[in-house]
Amino acid sequence: MGDFTLEGSQGRYRLSGVADMSSARALLERGYAEFHGQPKIEVDLAGLTGADSAGLAVLLAWISRAHASHQALRFTGLPATLAALARVCGVEAMLGSAAATA
C-alpha cells in the first residue's frame, strides 16, 4: 500500500505522501471518513510527493461525494504534475482554482 498521511480536523486537512494505485482505496475511504459531516472542507495537497491517475480519481471521487452531500470542498497547493495530469484528462476545471494556479 502506498504511503500517505491525511491529517487535520474541523474541515482543514493536509494530504502528504503518495496518492497512487497502491494507496487509492485506503485514501478514498480515509477521506470519506474524515470529511463526513463537515460543511466546508479544505485539503492542502502541497505535501504530495507523487500521484498518478488513481490519485486524481480519488480527488474527483471526493468532489463527487462532497457535491452529493452539499459540502464545500476546496483543494489548495495542487502540485504542478497533478495539475498537468488533470489538464490532460480534461478535468482541471473540476479541481477548481487550485488547478488553474498551479
C-alpha positions in Angstrom: 0.0 0.0 0.0 1.2 3.5 -0.8 2.4 5.7 1.9 0.2 8.8 2.6 -0.9 10.9 5.5 -4.2 12.7 5.7 -4.2 14.8 8.8 -6.4 17.6 10.2 -9.7 18.4 11.7 -12.6 20.8 11.7 -12.6 20.9 7.9 -8.9 21.7 7.3 -6.7 18.8 6.2 -3.2 18.2 4.7 -2.5 15.3 2.4 1.1 14.3 2.1 3.0 11.3 0.6 1.9 9.4 -2.4 -1.6 9.1 -3.9 -1.3 6.3 -6.4 -2.8 3.0 -7.4 -1.4 1.3 -4.3 -2.9 3.8 -1.9 -6.1 4.9 -3.7 -8.6 2.7 -2.0 -7.3 3.4 1.5 -7.0 7.1 0.7 -10.6 7.3 -0.7 -12.1 5.6 2.4 -10.0 7.7 4.8 -11.2 10.9 3.1 -14.8 9.8 3.2 -14.5 9.1 6.9 -12.6 12.3 7.8 -14.9 14.6 5.7 -18.2 13.1 6.8 -20.4 15.8 8.4 -18.0 18.7 7.6 -19.9 21.6 5.8 -16.7 23.0 4.5 -13.5 21.1 3.6 -10.1 22.4 2.6 -7.4 19.9 1.6 -3.8 21.1 1.2 -2.1 19.0 -1.4 1.3 20.7 -1.2 2.8 17.7 0.7 2.1 15.2 -2.1 5.3 13.8 -3.4 3.7 11.6 -6.0 0.4 10.9 -7.7 -1.0 9.1 -10.7 -4.3 8.8 -12.3 -5.7 6.7 -9.4 -4.8 9.6 -7.0 -6.5 12.0 -9.3 -9.6 9.7 -9.4 -9.6 9.9 -5.5 -9.8 13.7 -5.6 -12.6 13.5 -8.2 -14.5 11.0 -6.1 -14.1 13.3 -3.0 -15.5 16.1 -5.1 -18.5 14.0 -6.2 -19.3 12.9 -2.7 -19.0 16.4 -1.3 -21.3 17.7 -4.0 -23.9 15.0 -3.3 -23.6 15.7 0.4 -23.9 19.5 -0.1 -20.4 20.1 1.2 -18.0 22.7 0.0 -14.7 21.1 -0.9 -11.6 23.1 -1.9 -8.1 21.9 -2.8 -5.0 24.1 -2.3 -1.4 23.6 -3.1 -2.0 21.4 -6.1 1.3 20.1 -7.3 2.2 21.0 -10.9 2.4 17.4 -12.0 -1.0 16.6 -10.7 -2.4 19.8 -12.3 -0.9 18.7 -15.6 -2.4 15.3 -15.3 -5.8 16.8 -14.6 -5.4 19.1 -17.7 -4.5 16.1 -19.9 -7.6 14.2 -18.6 -9.8 17.2 -19.2 -10.8 17.5 -15.5 -8.8 20.6 -14.5 -11.9 22.7 -14.0 -13.3 20.2 -11.6 -10.4 20.7 -9.2 -11.2 24.4 -9.0 -8.9 27.4 -8.8 -6.1 25.4 -7.3 -5.5 23.6 -10.6 -5.7 26.8 -12.5 -3.0 28.5 -10.4 -0.6 25.6 -10.1 
